[in-house]
Amino acid sequence: MSNPLRTVLVFTPEDQAWLRRMQLMVPDYWRGHGVAPIPGDVFRVGGRQFTVQGRLWEHDLQGPLLRVFIGSAHAESDSVFG
């Protein structure tokens, strides 16, 4: 029997505080997807954009676990010019 992949998003302390203050729940974006998130993937929560910075694979008694480290959020109005 194979265990489903568990994915845990790891936010910065500032972003964790913002999510709590705004009372936002982060959806389980990758549940049921065949491809795990990779660095550079971007998603939005509460009007802010987050970028996947890195990944760490672990394995425990419940099976594989992927910790996904999330970069600091950018507000919807933020602009980045290269």
C-alpha positions as CSV (number, residue, x, y, z in Angstrom):
1,M,0.0,0.0,0.0
2,S,1.4,3.4,-0.9
3,N,1.0,6.4,1.4
4,P,-0.1,9.7,-0.1
5,L,2.5,12.5,-0.3
6,R,2.1,14.9,2.6
7,T,3.1,18.5,1.8
8,V,3.8,21.0,4.6
9,L,4.2,24.7,3.6
10,V,6.8,26.5,5.8
11,F,6.2,30.3,5.9
12,T,8.4,33.0,7.4
13,P,7.4,34.1,10.9
14,E,6.2,37.5,9.5
15,D,4.0,35.7,6.9
16,Q,2.7,33.3,9.5
17,A,1.7,36.3,11.7
18,W,0.0,38.0,8.7
19,L,-2.0,34.8,7.9
20,R,-3.1,34.6,11.5
21,R,-4.1,38.3,11.6
22,M,-6.0,38.1,8.4
23,Q,-7.6,34.7,9.5
24,L,-6.7,33.1,6.2
25,M,-6.6,29.4,5.6
26,V,-4.0,28.2,3.1
27,P,-5.6,25.7,0.8
28,D,-3.9,22.3,0.2
29,Y,-2.8,23.3,-3.3
30,W,-1.0,20.2,-4.2
31,R,-3.4,17.5,-2.9
32,G,-4.1,15.1,-5.6
33,H,-1.5,16.5,-8.0
34,G,1.1,14.1,-9.5
35,V,3.8,16.8,-9.4
36,A,5.1,18.3,-6.2
37,P,5.8,22.0,-6.0
38,I,9.3,23.1,-7.1
39,P,11.4,26.2,-6.4
40,G,10.1,29.1,-8.5
41,D,6.4,28.0,-8.3
42,V,4.2,30.9,-7.3
43,F,0.7,31.0,-5.7
44,R,-1.6,33.6,-4.2
45,V,-3.3,33.7,-0.8
46,G,-5.3,36.7,0.4
47,G,-4.1,38.9,-2.4
48,R,-0.5,38.3,-1.7
49,Q,1.9,36.3,-3.9
50,F,4.2,33.6,-2.4
51,T,7.1,31.9,-4.2
52,V,8.5,28.4,-3.4
53,Q,12.1,28.9,-2.4
54,G,13.2,25.3,-1.6
55,R,12.2,21.8,-0.6
56,L,13.2,19.2,1.9
57,W,12.1,15.6,1.7
58,E,11.7,13.6,4.9
59,H,10.3,10.2,5.7
60,D,8.7,9.2,9.0
61,L,6.4,6.4,10.2
62,Q,3.5,7.8,8.2
63,G,5.5,7.9,5.0
64,P,7.0,10.6,2.8
65,L,6.8,14.2,3.8
66,L,7.7,17.2,1.7
67,R,8.5,20.4,3.5
68,V,8.1,23.4,1.1
69,F,9.9,26.6,2.2
70,I,8.0,29.7,1.1
71,G,9.6,33.1,0.4
72,S,8.2,36.3,1.8
73,A,4.9,37.5,0.4
74,H,4.5,40.4,-1.9
75,A,1.3,42.5,-1.9
76,E,-0.8,42.5,-5.0
77,S,0.4,46.1,-5.8
78,D,4.1,45.2,-5.5
79,S,6.0,45.5,-8.7
80,V,9.4,44.0,-9.6
81,F,11.4,45.6,-12.4
82,G,14.5,43.8,-13.7
